[in-house]
Amino acid sequence: MTQVVDAIRVFAPDVLITHTDTDPFNPDHAVAYEVVQRARSLAAGAGVASAFESITPPALFLFEPHQPELCNFMPTTFVDITPVIEAKREAMAAIEAQKYLQTYYDQRAEQRAHHARRAAGRPEVRYAEAFQRVLPQVVAEL
């Protein structure tokens, strides 16, 4: 845990992305979520004055898992990946152990783009990825 906290402090990211807190087929994913969530809190001073160096709390997002319906995943944010879809396909092709996911995630990117187009009125979005924001967004006005 300490190494993850230290890495977050050193890099001071604006955003952290991790697994969902539930996955019936991959119990290690929930462990990864817990480590990232807790390390984020510790790196940011856990919400109180701290004797340790702290950073501005990064936004925390969950990426869409292979079985979103079984992992309590609800998309709250869509990222337009149209400009980088070919690079994603090449990266996915390099993962020998999970070739079966290439078609799945390619089709999912088209489905999520449909949702993104409908939600934002942006017809140029052809491929998108979905994320779930864990903590509320703070803004000055709507």
C-alpha positions in Angstrom: 0.0 0.0 0.0 2.8 2.4 0.9 4.3 2.1 -2.5 1.0 3.0 -4.2 0.5 6.0 -1.9 4.0 7.2 -2.6 3.6 6.8 -6.3 0.3 8.8 -6.2 2.1 11.6 -4.2 5.0 11.7 -6.6 3.0 11.8 -9.8 0.1 13.9 -8.3 -2.3 12.9 -11.1 -5.5 14.7 -11.8 -7.3 11.5 -12.5 -7.0 7.9 -11.3 -8.7 5.0 -13.1 -9.1 1.5 -11.7 -11.3 -1.6 -11.6 -14.8 -1.8 -10.2 -15.3 -2.8 -6.6 -17.2 -5.9 -7.6 -16.4 -8.6 -10.2 -17.6 -12.1 -9.6 -15.1 -13.6 -12.0 -12.0 -11.6 -11.0 -11.6 -11.2 -7.3 -8.3 -9.5 -7.7 -10.1 -6.5 -9.4 -12.0 -5.7 -6.1 -8.6 -5.8 -4.3 -7.1 -3.4 -6.9 -10.1 -1.0 -6.4 -9.6 -1.0 -2.7 -5.9 -0.4 -2.9 -6.3 2.5 -5.3 -9.2 4.1 -3.4 -7.5 3.9 -0.1 -4.1 5.0 -1.5 -5.8 8.0 -3.1 -7.3 9.0 0.2 -4.0 8.6 2.1 -2.1 10.5 -0.6 -4.6 13.4 -0.3 -4.4 13.5 3.5 -7.5 11.4 4.1 -9.6 14.6 4.3 -8.0 16.0 7.4 -4.9 17.9 8.3 -2.1 15.5 8.0 1.5 15.1 9.3 2.3 13.6 5.8 2.8 15.4 2.5 -0.5 15.4 0.7 -1.7 16.2 -2.8 -4.9 17.6 -4.3 -7.3 14.6 -4.4 -7.4 13.2 -8.0 -10.8 12.4 -9.5 -11.5 8.6 -9.3 -13.0 6.7 -12.2 -13.8 3.1 -12.8 -13.3 1.7 -16.3 -15.9 -0.4 -17.9 -15.4 -4.1 -17.1 -16.1 -7.0 -19.5 -19.3 -7.8 -17.7 -20.6 -4.4 -16.6 -24.1 -5.7 -15.5 -22.4 -8.1 -13.0 -20.0 -5.6 -11.6 -22.4 -2.8 -10.6 -21.0 -0.5 -13.3 -23.1 2.5 -14.3 -21.5 4.8 -16.9 -21.4 8.4 -16.0 -18.7 9.6 -18.4 -18.0 8.9 -22.1 -14.7 9.6 -23.7 -14.6 10.0 -27.5 -11.9 7.6 -28.7 -12.6 8.0 -32.4 -9.2 9.6 -33.1 -7.3 6.8 -31.4 -9.4 3.7 -32.2 -6.7 2.2 -34.5 -4.1 2.5 -31.8 -6.4 0.8 -29.3 -7.0 -2.0 -31.8 -3.3 -2.5 -32.3 -2.7 -2.5 -28.5 -5.5 -5.0 -28.0 -4.0 -7.2 -30.7 -0.8 -7.4 -28.8 -2.4 -9.0 -25.8 -2.2 -12.7 -26.7 -4.0 -14.0 -23.6 -7.2 -12.1 -24.2 -7.8 -12.1 -27.9 -11.5 -12.9 -27.4 -11.9 -9.4 -25.9 -10.9 -7.6 -29.1 -14.2 -8.0 -30.8 -16.1 -7.4 -27.6 -14.4 -4.1 -26.9 -14.6 -3.0 -30.5 -18.4 -3.6 -30.5 -18.7 -2.0 -27.1 -16.9 1.1 -28.4 -19.5 1.5 -31.1 -22.4 1.0 -28.6 -20.9 3.5 -26.2 -20.4 6.0 -29.0 -24.2 5.7 -29.7 -24.9 6.5 -26.1 -22.4 9.4 -26.2 -24.0 10.8 -29.4 -27.4 10.7 -27.9 -26.3 12.2 -24.6 -24.2 15.0 -26.0 -25.6 15.6 -29.5 -22.2 15.0 -31.1 -22.7 13.1 -34.3 -18.9 12.9 -34.9 -18.4 10.4 -32.1 -18.0 7.0 -33.7 -16.2 5.1 -30.9 -16.3 5.8 -27.2 -15.3 4.3 -23.8 -17.4 4.5 -20.7 -16.2 5.3 -17.2 -18.0 5.6 -13.9 -17.1 8.5 -11.7 -16.8 7.4 -8.0 -16.9 10.8 -6.3 -19.0 13.8 -7.0 -17.7 16.5 -9.3 -17.3 19.9 -7.7 -18.0 22.9 -9.9 -18.4 26.6 -9.3 -21.7 26.8 -11.3 -23.9 24.9 -13.6 
